[in-house]
């Protein structure tokens, strides 16, 4: 799933480690999300969106998902 995590992280001058600590995951999880090797759980998606003060839809692109 495409995300804006890397873009948002760079806008806020955050490292992957800093974002990971803020949302309670490992840096590797953030890396995997950014390169689209992992899809965030609903809870993690919410935490990331809330951290950036955005909606989940503003951070994650659901347009390519079937049935949505």
PDB file of N, CA, C and O in Angstrom:
ATOM      1  N   UNK A   1       0.838  -1.167   0.000  1.00  0.00           N
ATOM      2  CA  UNK A   1       0.000   0.000   0.000  1.00  0.00           C
ATOM      3  C   UNK A   1       0.892   1.241   0.000  1.00  0.00           C
ATOM      4  O   UNK A   1       1.845   1.331   0.774  1.00  0.00           O
ATOM      5  N   UNK A   2       0.579   2.173  -0.855  1.00  0.00           N
ATOM      6  CA  UNK A   2       1.352   3.406  -0.920  1.00  0.00           C
ATOM      7  C   UNK A   2       1.041   4.276   0.291  1.00  0.00           C
ATOM      8  O   UNK A   2      -0.092   4.337   0.768  1.00  0.00           O
ATOM      9  N   UNK A   3       2.085   4.944   0.771  1.00  0.00           N
ATOM     10  CA  UNK A   3       1.914   5.844   1.908  1.00  0.00           C
ATOM     11  C   UNK A   3       2.664   7.142   1.645  1.00  0.00           C
ATOM     12  O   UNK A   3       3.492   7.237   0.738  1.00  0.00           O
ATOM     13  N   UNK A   4       2.352   8.124   2.456  1.00  0.00           N
ATOM     14  CA  UNK A   4       3.067   9.402   2.423  1.00  0.00           C
ATOM     15  C   UNK A   4       4.010   9.517   3.617  1.00  0.00           C
ATOM     16  O   UNK A   4       4.474  10.612   3.934  1.00  0.00           O
ATOM     17  N   UNK A   5       4.296   8.410   4.273  1.00  0.00           N
ATOM     18  CA  UNK A   5       5.081   8.452   5.507  1.00  0.00           C
ATOM     19  C   UNK A   5       6.447   9.087   5.285  1.00  0.00           C
ATOM     20  O   UNK A   5       6.847   9.972   6.042  1.00  0.00           O
ATOM     21  N   UNK A   6       7.162   8.650   4.266  1.00  0.00           N
ATOM     22  CA  UNK A   6       8.499   9.199   4.025  1.00  0.00           C
ATOM     23  C   UNK A   6       8.420  10.700   3.734  1.00  0.00           C
ATOM     24  O   UNK A   6       9.215  11.477   4.263  1.00  0.00           O
ATOM     25  N   UNK A   7       7.487  11.099   2.914  1.00  0.00           N
ATOM     26  CA  UNK A   7       7.298  12.513   2.589  1.00  0.00           C
ATOM     27  C   UNK A   7       6.998  13.331   3.853  1.00  0.00           C
ATOM     28  O   UNK A   7       7.598  14.381   4.082  1.00  0.00           O
ATOM     29  N   UNK A   8       6.071  12.838   4.657  1.00  0.00           N
ATOM     30  CA  UNK A   8       5.697  13.546   5.884  1.00  0.00           C
ATOM     31  C   UNK A   8       6.848  13.591   6.882  1.00  0.00           C
ATOM     32  O   UNK A   8       7.072  14.602   7.549  1.00  0.00           O
ATOM     33  N   UNK A   9       7.564  12.492   6.971  1.00  0.00           N
ATOM     34  CA  UNK A   9       8.702  12.412   7.885  1.00  0.00           C
ATOM     35  C   UNK A   9       9.764  13.444   7.508  1.00  0.00           C
ATOM     36  O   UNK A   9      10.325  14.115   8.374  1.00  0.00           O
ATOM     37  N   UNK A  10      10.031  13.562   6.211  1.00  0.00           N
ATOM     38  CA  UNK A  10      11.032  14.528   5.747  1.00  0.00           C
ATOM     39  C   UNK A  10      10.557  15.963   5.948  1.00  0.00           C
ATOM     40  O   UNK A  10      11.352  16.834   6.300  1.00  0.00           O
ATOM     41  N   UNK A  11       9.273  16.214   5.728  1.00  0.00           N
ATOM     42  CA  UNK A  11       8.725  17.554   5.961  1.00  0.00           C
ATOM     43  C   UNK A  11       8.896  17.974   7.412  1.00  0.00           C
ATOM     44  O   UNK A  11       9.156  19.140   7.707  1.00  0.00           O
ATOM     45  N   UNK A  12       8.749  17.014   8.312  1.00  0.00           N
ATOM     46  CA  UNK A  12       8.866  17.294   9.742  1.00  0.00           C
ATOM     47  C   UNK A  12      10.294  17.084  10.272  1.00  0.00           C
ATOM     48  O   UNK A  12      10.540  17.171  11.475  1.00  0.00           O
ATOM     49  N   UNK A  13      11.225  16.808   9.351  1.00  0.00           N
ATOM     50  CA  UNK A  13      12.639  16.603   9.702  1.00  0.00           C
ATOM     51  C   UNK A  13      12.821  15.528  10.778  1.00  0.00           C
ATOM     52  O   UNK A  13      13.548  15.710  11.755  1.00  0.00           O
ATOM     53  N   UNK A  14      12.134  14.405  10.560  1.00  0.00           N
ATOM     54  CA  UNK A  14      12.206  13.274  11.492  1.00  0.00           C
ATOM     55  C   UNK A  14      12.995  12.130  10.868  1.00  0.00           C
ATOM     56  O   UNK A  14      12.908  11.892   9.664  1.00  0.00           O
ATOM     57  N   UNK A  15      13.753  11.433  11.680  1.00  0.00           N
ATOM     58  CA  UNK A  15      14.382  10.198  11.216  1.00  0.00           C
ATOM     59  C   UNK A  15      13.369   9.066  11.339  1.00  0.00           C
ATOM     60  O   UNK A  15      12.340   9.204  12.000  1.00  0.00           O
ATOM     61  N   UNK A  16      13.673   7.962  10.701  1.00  0.00           N
ATOM     62  CA  UNK A  16      12.806   6.785  10.843  1.00  0.00           C
ATOM     63  C   UNK A  16      12.763   6.356  12.305  1.00  0.00           C
ATOM     64  O   UNK A  16      11.712   5.958  12.810  1.00  0.00           O
ATOM     65  N   UNK A  17      13.889   6.435  12.974  1.00  0.00           N
ATOM     66  CA  UNK A  17      13.971   6.038  14.389  1.00  0.00           C
ATOM     67  C   UNK A  17      13.079   6.930  15.256  1.00  0.00           C
ATOM     68  O   UNK A  17      12.377   6.436  16.138  1.00  0.00           O
ATOM     69  N   UNK A  18      13.106   8.226  15.008  1.00  0.00           N
ATOM     70  CA  UNK A  18      12.285   9.152  15.804  1.00  0.00           C
ATOM     71  C   UNK A  18      10.797   8.875  15.624  1.00  0.00           C
ATOM     72  O   UNK A  18      10.041   8.862  16.595  1.00  0.00           O
ATOM     73  N   UNK A  19      10.381   8.655  14.384  1.00  0.00           N
ATOM     74  CA  UNK A  19       8.974   8.343  14.140  1.00  0.00           C
ATOM     75  C   UNK A  19       8.606   7.006  14.771  1.00  0.00           C
ATOM     76  O   UNK A  19       7.546   6.868  15.382  1.00  0.00           O
ATOM     77  N   UNK A  20       9.481   6.033  14.620  1.00  0.00           N
ATOM     78  CA  UNK A  20       9.230   4.712  15.196  1.00  0.00           C
ATOM     79  C   UNK A  20       9.024   4.807  16.712  1.00  0.00           C
ATOM     80  O   UNK A  20       8.090   4.213  17.250  1.00  0.00           O
ATOM     81  N   UNK A  21       9.886   5.544  17.390  1.00  0.00           N
ATOM     82  CA  UNK A  21       9.753   5.710  18.839  1.00  0.00           C
ATOM     83  C   UNK A  21       8.445   6.412  19.191  1.00  0.00           C
ATOM     84  O   UNK A  21       7.799   6.062  20.179  1.00  0.00           O
ATOM     85  N   UNK A  22       8.056   7.392  18.397  1.00  0.00           N
ATOM     86  CA  UNK A  22       6.844   8.161  18.677  1.00  0.00           C
ATOM     87  C   UNK A  22       5.579   7.315  18.559  1.00  0.00           C
ATOM     88  O   UNK A  22       4.602   7.553  19.269  1.00  0.00           O
ATOM     89  N   UNK A  23       5.598   6.320  17.656  1.00  0.00           N
ATOM     90  CA  UNK A  23       4.388   5.509  17.450  1.00  0.00           C
ATOM     91  C   UNK A  23       4.517   4.090  18.010  1.00  0.00           C
ATOM     92  O   UNK A  23       3.600   3.281  17.869  1.00  0.00           O
ATOM     93  N   UNK A  24       5.648   3.790  18.641  1.00  0.00           N
ATOM     94  CA  UNK A  24       5.799   2.517  19.343  1.00  0.00           C
ATOM     95  C   UNK A  24       6.118   1.308  18.495  1.00  0.00           C
ATOM     96  O   UNK A  24       5.665   0.201  18.786  1.00  0.00           O
ATOM     97  N   UNK A  25       6.910   1.517  17.429  1.00  0.00           N
ATOM     98  CA  UNK A  25       7.341   0.394  16.597  1.00  0.00           C
ATOM     99  C   UNK A  25       8.851   0.490  16.389  1.00  0.00           C
ATOM    100  O   UNK A  25       9.493   1.401  16.911  1.00  0.00           O
ATOM    101  N   UNK A  26       9.413  -0.437  15.637  1.00  0.00           N
ATOM    102  CA  UNK A  26      10.842  -0.392  15.335  1.00  0.00           C
ATOM    103  C   UNK A  26      11.089   0.436  14.085  1.00  0.00           C
ATOM    104  O   UNK A  26      10.187   0.677  13.284  1.00  0.00           O
ATOM    105  N   UNK A  27      12.326   0.859  13.944  1.00  0.00           N
ATOM    106  CA  UNK A  27      12.728   1.584  12.733  1.00  0.00           C
ATOM    107  C   UNK A  27      12.495   0.714  11.502  1.00  0.00           C
ATOM    108  O   UNK A  27      12.115   1.216  10.444  1.00  0.00           O
ATOM    109  N   UNK A  28      12.724  -0.585  11.642  1.00  0.00           N
ATOM    110  CA  UNK A  28      12.532  -1.498  10.522  1.00  0.00           C
ATOM    111  C   UNK A  28      11.077  -1.507  10.051  1.00  0.00           C
ATOM    112  O   UNK A  28      10.814  -1.643   8.856  1.00  0.00           O
ATOM    113  N   UNK A  29      10.139  -1.363  10.973  1.00  0.00           N
ATOM    114  CA  UNK A  29       8.731  -1.308  10.604  1.00  0.00           C
ATOM    115  C   UNK A  29       8.459  -0.069   9.758  1.00  0.00           C
ATOM    116  O   UNK A  29       7.759  -0.146   8.748  1.00  0.00           O
ATOM    117  N   UNK A  30       9.008   1.068  10.163  1.00  0.00           N
ATOM    118  CA  UNK A  30       8.831   2.300   9.394  1.00  0.00           C
ATOM    119  C   UNK A  30       9.448   2.138   8.009  1.00  0.00           C
ATOM    120  O   UNK A  30       8.851   2.543   7.011  1.00  0.00           O
ATOM    121  N   UNK A  31      10.635   1.550   7.944  1.00  0.00           N
ATOM    122  CA  UNK A  31      11.282   1.293   6.657  1.00  0.00           C
ATOM    123  C   UNK A  31      10.390   0.426   5.775  1.00  0.00           C
ATOM    124  O   UNK A  31      10.188   0.733   4.600  1.00  0.00           O
ATOM    125  N   UNK A  32       9.856  -0.652   6.338  1.00  0.00           N
ATOM    126  CA  UNK A  32       9.004  -1.569   5.576  1.00  0.00           C
ATOM    127  C   UNK A  32       7.742  -0.881   5.069  1.00  0.00           C
ATOM    128  O   UNK A  32       7.288  -1.158   3.959  1.00  0.00           O
ATOM    129  N   UNK A  33       7.174   0.010   5.871  1.00  0.00           N
ATOM    130  CA  UNK A  33       5.998   0.762   5.430  1.00  0.00           C
ATOM    131  C   UNK A  33       6.358   1.688   4.276  1.00  0.00           C
ATOM    132  O   UNK A  33       5.606   1.801   3.308  1.00  0.00           O
ATOM    133  N   UNK A  34       7.497   2.344   4.378  1.00  0.00           N
ATOM    134  CA  UNK A  34       7.905   3.300   3.352  1.00  0.00           C
ATOM    135  C   UNK A  34       8.207   2.637   2.019  1.00  0.00           C
ATOM    136  O   UNK A  34       7.980   3.235   0.967  1.00  0.00           O
ATOM    137  N   UNK A  35       8.711   1.420   2.046  1.00  0.00           N
ATOM    138  CA  UNK A  35       9.031   0.729   0.785  1.00  0.00           C
ATOM    139  C   UNK A  35       7.922  -0.240   0.363  1.00  0.00           C
ATOM    140  O   UNK A  35       8.100  -1.055  -0.543  1.00  0.00           O
ATOM    141  N   UNK A  36       6.781  -0.132   1.036  1.00  0.00           N
ATOM    142  CA  UNK A  36       5.578  -0.892   0.698  1.00  0.00           C
ATOM    143  C   UNK A  36       5.744  -2.406   0.828  1.00  0.00           C
ATOM    144  O   UNK A  36       5.123  -3.163   0.081  1.00  0.00           O
ATOM    145  N   UNK A  37       6.577  -2.853   1.773  1.00  0.00           N
ATOM    146  CA  UNK A  37       6.730  -4.284   2.036  1.00  0.00           C
ATOM    147  C   UNK A  37       5.833  -4.745   3.175  1.00  0.00           C
ATOM    148  O   UNK A  37       5.738  -5.939   3.456  1.00  0.00           O
ATOM    149  N   UNK A  38       5.179  -3.795   3.826  1.00  0.00           N
ATOM    150  CA  UNK A  38       4.359  -4.087   4.995  1.00  0.00           C
ATOM    151  C   UNK A  38       3.174  -3.139   4.978  1.00  0.00           C
ATOM    152  O   UNK A  38       3.318  -1.959   4.660  1.00  0.00           O
ATOM    153  N   UNK A  39       2.005  -3.657   5.321  1.00  0.00           N
ATOM    154  CA  UNK A  39       0.811  -2.828   5.449  1.00  0.00           C
ATOM    155  C   UNK A  39       0.529  -2.639   6.929  1.00  0.00           C
ATOM    156  O   UNK A  39       0.487  -3.602   7.694  1.00  0.00           O
ATOM    157  N   UNK A  40       0.340  -1.403   7.317  1.00  0.00           N
ATOM    158  CA  UNK A  40       0.117  -1.088   8.728  1.00  0.00           C
ATOM    159  C   UNK A  40      -1.203  -1.646   9.226  1.00  0.00           C
ATOM    160  O   UNK A  40      -2.188  -1.688   8.489  1.00  0.00           O
ATOM    161  N   UNK A  41      -1.216  -2.069  10.470  1.00  0.00           N
ATOM    162  CA  UNK A  41      -2.476  -2.433  11.116  1.00  0.00           C
ATOM    163  C   UNK A  41      -3.296  -1.157  11.271  1.00  0.00           C
ATOM    164  O   UNK A  41      -2.767  -0.053  11.142  1.00  0.00           O
ATOM    165  N   UNK A  42      -4.561  -1.308  11.541  1.00  0.00           N
ATOM    166  CA  UNK A  42      -5.422  -0.150  11.733  1.00  0.00           C
ATOM    167  C   UNK A  42      -4.932   0.702  12.902  1.00  0.00           C
ATOM    168  O   UNK A  42      -4.942   1.931  12.827  1.00  0.00           O
ATOM    169  N   UNK A  43      -4.511   0.056  13.966  1.00  0.00           N
ATOM    170  CA  UNK A  43      -4.014   0.781  15.142  1.00  0.00           C
ATOM    171  C   UNK A  43      -2.760   1.577  14.791  1.00  0.00           C
ATOM    172  O   UNK A  43      -2.648   2.746  15.161  1.00  0.00           O
ATOM    173  N   UNK A  44      -1.826   0.963  14.089  1.00  0.00           N
ATOM    174  CA  UNK A  44      -0.595   1.659  13.713  1.00  0.00           C
ATOM    175  C   UNK A  44      -0.902   2.789  12.729  1.00  0.00           C
ATOM    176  O   UNK A  44      -0.344   3.880  12.847  1.00  0.00           O
ATOM    177  N   UNK A  45      -1.777   2.536  11.768  1.00  0.00           N
ATOM    178  CA  UNK A  45      -2.154   3.584  10.818  1.00  0.00           C
ATOM    179  C   UNK A  45      -2.743   4.783  11.558  1.00  0.00           C
ATOM    180  O   UNK A  45      -2.440   5.931  11.234  1.00  0.00           O
ATOM    181  N   UNK A  46      -3.579   4.512  12.544  1.00  0.00           N
ATOM    182  CA  UNK A  46      -4.177   5.577  13.349  1.00  0.00           C
ATOM    183  C   UNK A  46      -3.100   6.358  14.106  1.00  0.00           C
ATOM    184  O   UNK A  46      -3.128   7.588  14.133  1.00  0.00           O
ATOM    185  N   UNK A  47      -2.157   5.648  14.717  1.00  0.00           N
ATOM    186  CA  UNK A  47      -1.101   6.303  15.484  1.00  0.00           C
ATOM    187  C   UNK A  47      -0.250   7.211  14.598  1.00  0.00           C
ATOM    188  O   UNK A  47       0.095   8.328  14.985  1.00  0.00           O
ATOM    189  N   UNK A  48       0.084   6.720  13.408  1.00  0.00           N
ATOM    190  CA  UNK A  48       0.901   7.516  12.488  1.00  0.00           C
ATOM    191  C   UNK A  48       0.130   8.745  12.024  1.00  0.00           C
ATOM    192  O   UNK A  48       0.666   9.853  12.023  1.00  0.00           O
ATOM    193  N   UNK A  49      -1.117   8.555  11.632  1.00  0.00           N
ATOM    194  CA  UNK A  49      -1.940   9.683  11.189  1.00  0.00           C
ATOM    195  C   UNK A  49      -2.114  10.704  12.302  1.00  0.00           C
ATOM    196  O   UNK A  49      -1.999  11.908  12.071  1.00  0.00           O
ATOM    197  N   UNK A  50      -2.390  10.227  13.499  1.00  0.00           N
ATOM    198  CA  UNK A  50      -2.581  11.128  14.640  1.00  0.00           C
ATOM    199  C   UNK A  50      -1.295  11.892  14.942  1.00  0.00           C
ATOM    200  O   UNK A  50      -1.339  13.080  15.263  1.00  0.00           O
ATOM    201  N   UNK A  51      -0.158  11.220  14.843  1.00  0.00           N
ATOM    202  CA  UNK A  51       1.128  11.876  15.084  1.00  0.00           C
ATOM    203  C   UNK A  51       1.303  13.082  14.161  1.00  0.00           C
ATOM    204  O   UNK A  51       1.762  14.140  14.593  1.00  0.00           O
ATOM    205  N   UNK A  52       0.934  12.914  12.884  1.00  0.00           N
ATOM    206  CA  UNK A  52       1.071  13.994  11.904  1.00  0.00           C
ATOM    207  C   UNK A  52      -0.155  14.917  11.860  1.00  0.00           C
ATOM    208  O   UNK A  52      -0.227  15.833  11.041  1.00  0.00           O
ATOM    209  N   UNK A  53      -1.115  14.659  12.755  1.00  0.00           N
ATOM    210  CA  UNK A  53      -2.358  15.433  12.818  1.00  0.00           C
ATOM    211  C   UNK A  53      -3.113  15.410  11.490  1.00  0.00           C
ATOM    212  O   UNK A  53      -3.601  16.433  11.010  1.00  0.00           O
ATOM    213  N   UNK A  54      -3.192  14.207  10.912  1.00  0.00           N
ATOM    214  CA  UNK A  54      -3.891  13.977   9.654  1.00  0.00           C
ATOM    215  C   UNK A  54      -4.866  12.822   9.832  1.00  0.00           C
ATOM    216  O   UNK A  54      -4.874  12.152  10.865  1.00  0.00           O
ATOM    217  N   UNK A  55      -5.691  12.598   8.805  1.00  0.00           N
ATOM    218  CA  UNK A  55      -6.548  11.417   8.809  1.00  0.00           C
ATOM    219  C   UNK A  55      -5.752  10.246   8.230  1.00  0.00           C
ATOM    220  O   UNK A  55      -4.730  10.439   7.571  1.00  0.00           O
ATOM    221  N   UNK A  56      -6.234   9.045   8.485  1.00  0.00           N
ATOM    222  CA  UNK A  56      -5.584   7.859   7.916  1.00  0.00           C
ATOM    223  C   UNK A  56      -5.552   7.962   6.395  1.00  0.00           C
ATOM    224  O   UNK A  56      -4.558   7.601   5.766  1.00  0.00           O
ATOM    225  N   UNK A  57      -6.643   8.457   5.804  1.00  0.00           N
ATOM    226  CA  UNK A  57      -6.717   8.579   4.341  1.00  0.00           C
ATOM    227  C   UNK A  57      -5.715   9.590   3.791  1.00  0.00           C
ATOM    228  O   UNK A  57      -5.320   9.501   2.629  1.00  0.00           O
ATOM    229  N   UNK A  58      -5.304  10.549   4.617  1.00  0.00           N
ATOM    230  CA  UNK A  58      -4.299  11.518   4.184  1.00  0.00           C
ATOM    231  C   UNK A  58      -2.894  10.922   4.159  1.00  0.00           C
ATOM    232  O   UNK A  58      -2.014  11.436   3.469  1.00  0.00           O
ATOM    233  N   UNK A  59      -2.683   9.855   4.898  1.00  0.00           N
ATOM    234  CA  UNK A  59      -1.362   9.229   4.992  1.00  0.00           C
ATOM    235  C   UNK A  59      -1.254   7.982   4.116  1.00  0.00           C
ATOM    236  O   UNK A  59      -0.210   7.729   3.516  1.00  0.00           O
ATOM    237  N   UNK A  60      -2.328   7.211   4.044  1.00  0.00           N
ATOM    238  CA  UNK A  60      -2.326   5.937   3.323  1.00  0.00           C
ATOM    239  C   UNK A  60      -3.222   6.019   2.103  1.00  0.00           C
ATOM    240  O   UNK A  60      -4.320   6.570   2.171  1.00  0.00           O
ATOM    241  N   UNK A  61      -2.756   5.469   0.975  1.00  0.00           N
ATOM    242  CA  UNK A  61      -3.507   5.497  -0.286  1.00  0.00           C
ATOM    243  C   UNK A  61      -4.260   4.177  -0.449  1.00  0.00           C
ATOM    244  O   UNK A  61      -3.656   3.129  -0.679  1.00  0.00           O
ATOM    245  N   UNK A  62      -5.568   4.244  -0.328  1.00  0.00           N
ATOM    246  CA  UNK A  62      -6.399   3.050  -0.443  1.00  0.00           C
ATOM    247  C   UNK A  62      -6.939   2.836  -1.852  1.00  0.00           C
ATOM    248  O   UNK A  62      -7.698   1.893  -2.075  1.00  0.00           O
ATOM    249  N   UNK A  63      -6.570   3.682  -2.804  1.00  0.00           N
ATOM    250  CA  UNK A  63      -7.167   3.644  -4.139  1.00  0.00           C
ATOM    251  C   UNK A  63      -6.921   2.348  -4.896  1.00  0.00           C
ATOM    252  O   UNK A  63      -7.720   1.981  -5.757  1.00  0.00           O
ATOM    253  N   UNK A  64      -5.836   1.649  -4.594  1.00  0.00           N
ATOM    254  CA  UNK A  64      -5.525   0.413  -5.312  1.00  0.00           C
ATOM    255  C   UNK A  64      -6.085  -0.837  -4.632  1.00  0.00           C
ATOM    256  O   UNK A  64      -5.894  -1.947  -5.128  1.00  0.00           O
ATOM    257  N   UNK A  65      -6.761  -0.669  -3.522  1.00  0.00           N
ATOM    258  CA  UNK A  65      -7.308  -1.821  -2.808  1.00  0.00           C
ATOM    259  C   UNK A  65      -8.641  -2.218  -3.413  1.00  0.00           C
ATOM    260  O   UNK A  65      -9.470  -1.367  -3.737  1.00  0.00           O
ATOM    261  N   UNK A  66      -8.835  -3.504  -3.560  1.00  0.00           N
ATOM    262  CA  UNK A  66     -10.089  -4.014  -4.122  1.00  0.00           C
ATOM    263  C   UNK A  66     -11.228  -3.849  -3.130  1.00  0.00           C
ATOM    264  O   UNK A  66     -11.043  -3.995  -1.921  1.00  0.00           O
ATOM    265  N   UNK A  67     -12.406  -3.543  -3.656  1.00  0.00           N
ATOM    266  CA  UNK A  67     -13.596  -3.479  -2.837  1.00  0.00           C
ATOM    267  C   UNK A  67     -13.741  -2.201  -2.039  1.00  0.00           C
ATOM    268  O   UNK A  67     -14.626  -2.095  -1.191  1.00  0.00           O
ATOM    269  N   UNK A  68     -12.884  -1.232  -2.301  1.00  0.00           N
ATOM    270  CA  UNK A  68     -13.008   0.034  -1.570  1.00  0.00           C
ATOM    271  C   UNK A  68     -13.420   1.125  -2.529  1.00  0.00           C
ATOM    272  O   UNK A  68     -13.583   2.275  -2.123  1.00  0.00           O
TER     273      UNK A  68
END
